[in-house]
Amino acid sequence: MQNEKTGPVHLHRIDAGQNMRRFYMLAIQPTLFGGACVIRNWGRIGSSGQTMMETFDSQEDANTVLRRLEGTKRKRGYRDTRRGE
């Protein structure tokens, strides 16, 4: 089903001057009906945050949306999470 492996994306944005410590996670999971689901989880670091799931008919559509969302967050200042944070 899947040509391109898309692992979960873990991003964070920390700005002490604005008291901002946020995280954003994106992942793709297959659905029972042959499609794919983009799962987003975001919020303040240390909380469980909010979760949203969006389903697509194909893996390619889900990959496109995931990459677009990732690019948007990176433009807003989110960076890769290092292990141990």
C-alpha positions in Angstrom: 0.0 0.0 0.0 2.8 2.4 0.9 5.5 3.4 -1.5 7.1 6.0 0.6 7.6 5.6 4.4 6.6 8.7 6.3 7.5 8.5 9.9 6.1 10.7 12.6 7.2 14.3 12.7 7.9 15.8 16.1 8.4 19.6 16.2 8.7 22.2 19.0 8.8 26.0 19.3 10.3 27.5 22.4 10.6 31.3 23.0 11.3 32.2 26.6 10.7 35.9 25.9 7.0 35.1 25.0 6.7 32.3 27.6 6.0 29.9 24.7 6.8 26.2 24.9 4.7 24.4 22.2 4.9 21.0 20.5 3.4 19.8 17.2 3.3 16.1 16.1 2.2 14.7 12.7 1.8 11.1 11.8 0.2 8.9 9.1 -1.7 5.7 10.0 -3.5 3.4 7.6 -7.3 3.1 7.8 -9.3 -0.2 7.8 -10.7 0.7 4.3 -7.4 1.1 2.5 -7.0 4.8 2.9 -4.7 6.8 5.2 -5.3 9.1 8.2 -3.2 12.2 9.2 -3.0 12.5 12.9 -2.1 15.9 14.4 -1.3 16.5 18.1 -0.4 19.9 19.4 -0.3 21.9 22.5 1.9 23.3 25.3 4.9 21.2 26.2 4.1 19.2 29.4 0.4 18.8 28.5 -1.4 16.1 26.4 -2.5 18.8 24.0 -5.3 18.4 21.4 -5.6 15.8 18.7 -7.2 15.9 15.2 -7.5 13.1 12.7 -8.2 13.7 9.0 -8.8 10.7 6.6 -7.9 10.4 3.0 -8.6 7.9 0.2 -5.0 7.4 -0.7 -1.6 7.4 1.0 -0.3 10.0 -1.5 -3.0 12.5 -0.5 -2.1 12.0 3.2 1.7 12.4 2.4 0.9 15.7 0.5 -1.1 17.1 3.4 1.5 16.0 6.0 4.3 17.7 4.1 2.3 20.9 3.6 1.4 21.1 7.3 5.1 20.4 8.3 6.3 23.2 6.0 3.7 25.6 7.4 4.8 24.9 11.0 8.5 25.2 10.1 7.9 28.6 8.5 6.2 29.7 11.8 9.4 28.8 13.8 8.9 25.2 14.8 12.0 23.0 14.7 12.8 19.3 15.1 12.7 18.0 18.6 16.0 16.6 19.9 15.9 13.4 22.0 15.8 14.0 25.7 13.7 17.2 25.6 
